[in-house]
Amino acid sequence: MSDQFPDRLSVDPSSPYYNAEILARDVGIRFKGVEKTNVEEYCISEGWVRVTAGNARDRHGNPLTIKVHGPVEPYFRDKK
């Protein structure tokens, strides 16, 4: 597997942007220079991340998310 990230990646298995092979490598996200641990989805080319909004849930039990714009830097935590 290459060290290239897809332009868009989601942790939700029902999303078309979900990729289990890449997520298995422990992906980290730096957003505006700060490491974020609550990112549900990101898009590098458009410059945004979706982060969870506290403990709030929608009617289907999924976490509510907020789209925030800024520079996105994905990286692999397992890379030495």
C-alpha positions as CSV (number, residue, x, y, z in Angstrom):
1,M,0.0,0.0,0.0
2,S,1.3,3.5,-0.8
3,D,1.6,6.4,1.6
4,Q,-0.9,8.5,-0.5
5,F,-4.1,9.7,1.2
6,P,-7.4,9.9,-0.7
7,D,-8.7,13.4,-1.2
8,R,-11.7,12.5,1.0
9,L,-11.9,9.9,3.8
10,S,-14.6,9.0,6.3
11,V,-14.7,6.8,9.3
12,D,-18.4,5.9,8.8
13,P,-18.7,2.5,7.1
14,S,-21.9,3.5,5.3
15,S,-20.1,6.4,3.6
16,P,-18.9,6.1,0.0
17,Y,-15.6,7.6,1.2
18,Y,-14.9,4.9,3.8
19,N,-11.6,3.0,3.2
20,A,-10.9,0.3,5.8
21,E,-7.4,-0.4,4.5
22,I,-6.2,3.1,5.1
23,L,-8.0,3.5,8.4
24,A,-6.3,0.3,9.7
25,R,-3.0,2.2,9.5
26,D,-4.0,4.6,12.2
27,V,-4.6,7.9,10.4
28,G,-4.1,11.1,12.3
29,I,-5.4,14.6,11.3
30,R,-3.8,17.9,11.9
31,F,-6.3,20.7,11.3
32,K,-4.9,24.3,11.4
33,G,-1.7,22.9,12.9
34,V,-3.5,21.1,15.8
35,E,-4.0,17.4,16.1
36,K,-7.7,16.5,16.2
37,T,-9.0,13.2,17.5
38,N,-12.7,13.7,16.9
39,V,-12.7,14.0,13.0
40,E,-15.4,11.9,11.3
41,E,-14.5,12.9,7.7
42,Y,-12.1,15.2,5.9
43,C,-11.5,16.6,2.4
44,I,-8.0,17.9,1.5
45,S,-8.8,19.7,-1.8
46,E,-11.8,21.6,-0.3
47,G,-10.1,22.2,3.0
48,W,-12.6,21.0,5.6
49,V,-13.2,18.5,8.3
50,R,-16.3,17.2,10.0
51,V,-15.9,17.0,13.7
52,T,-18.3,15.6,16.3
53,A,-20.5,18.0,18.2
54,G,-20.1,16.8,21.8
55,N,-22.3,13.9,22.8
56,A,-25.2,15.0,20.6
57,R,-26.8,12.3,18.5
58,D,-29.3,12.3,15.6
59,R,-32.5,10.3,15.5
60,H,-30.6,7.3,14.1
61,G,-28.0,7.3,16.9
62,N,-25.2,8.7,14.8
63,P,-23.1,11.6,16.2
64,L,-23.9,15.1,15.0
65,T,-21.1,16.7,13.1
66,I,-20.0,20.2,12.3
67,K,-18.1,21.1,9.1
68,V,-15.1,23.4,9.8
69,H,-13.0,25.0,7.1
70,G,-9.2,25.3,7.2
71,P,-6.0,23.5,6.2
72,V,-6.1,19.7,6.6
73,E,-2.9,17.6,7.0
74,P,-3.5,13.8,7.3
75,Y,-0.6,11.6,8.4
76,F,0.0,8.0,9.4
77,R,0.7,7.6,13.1
78,D,2.3,4.1,12.5
79,K,5.0,5.6,10.3
80,K,8.4,5.7,12.0
